[in-house]
Amino acid sequence: MKKVLCLLLGILFFIPVASAEEISDDLAFNSKSAILMDFDSGEILYRKNENETLAPASMTKIMSMLLIMEAIDNGSITLDTEVTISENAASMGGSQVFLEAGEVYKVEELLKGIAIASGNDAVVAMAEKISGSVSEFVNRMNERAKELGLKSTTFKNPHGLDEEGHVSSAYDMAILARELISHEKILEFTSIYEDYLQKNDGTSTWLVNTNKLVRFYDGVDGLKTGFTASAGYCLTATAKKNNLRLIAVVMGADTSDHRSSDISSLLNYGFNTYKTEILYAKDNTLGTKRIENGTMETTDIVLTEDYVKLLKQTQAKPNYSYNVKVEGLKAPVKKGDIVGNVEVVDESGNVVDTLDVTVKEDISKASVWDLFVRNLKMVTAGKVLIK
């Protein structure tokens, strides 16, 4: 009995204890690759084969939607712009919203068809509208991928149907999703669970979101599913709770239920483990600086964006200070213009971040008369003249 007991103790002694990272490898065990990313910082909170090159299926439409949103932002189209459906667009197979050649729809309607129902016909119609042809649109997709540093991504089409060499990775999809979500308007479409597309003949097509987590996971408001026989079940999802927005990607899951459960597992881990703190809000005044030749003599300096820090749930809010570095302000200057930076310093005096700063309000250039009146007042008050 003693020998058996010693043998058992010896076996237990040599069994390795799993680390937190090793345990977390089970978060997406149904999927070939996965990643969990903090939206604000881009910090990776979990990874599994995140750079493996795989077919992205309809997650391809994340890039297509990004180009659509950028076209809206630059004014080349609006949500009310009308799009005539071509024979090519109407002939697209796979998931579709059953558009017919010659029909006319607004961009907003087609964007719903893409974001909610993953319509291949709708995305081809938008590609032709924006770039003149699908091939030119795909060229722009690949150019944009390079601009974003997506090293594992090559697009062959705007919809994601299987095609040789049409590949991406979980990491690239997370980066792409982060860029798309920066256009917050898109979440108004991707968060819709069901809607109707009103057809030109008076009938309607029922649109149901292919991302079931929009309905069944609190906080999920996007982003895009994907499935083909070779890609398996894929999903890029985003959710927000208590100012913490996460991006989760899984690729190559074996069933739609498993991709949803893997995404849920990733999001649960993220929300249970991390939190965000707004250390400095973008509207908080960091200092006041003199501005030369402006309609105002001084201006308040503020951040261009909130300074948000990702922390563990058990971690206390850090005690930081800051140094504002703004030199030679001259009017005119607009709110949003980068006029300098602020160094964020920890308790040991180390610079932990450098952030862009701007002015709190637009300041026009003062006229000669404005400057004359101001100098006259200064003289009357017995003060030194200013320029």
Helices and strands as residue ranges (DSSP letters): H 2-14, H 20-24, G 25-28, E 33-38, E 44-48, G 57-60, H 61-73, E 82-84, H 87-90, E 104-106, H 107-115, H 120-131, H 134-147, H 170-181, G 184-186, H 187-190, E 194-198, E 204-208, H 213-216, E 220-228, E 232-241, E 244-253, H 256-273, E 274-280, E 287-290, E 298-303, E 307-312, E 321-326, E 340-345, E 351-359, H 368-380
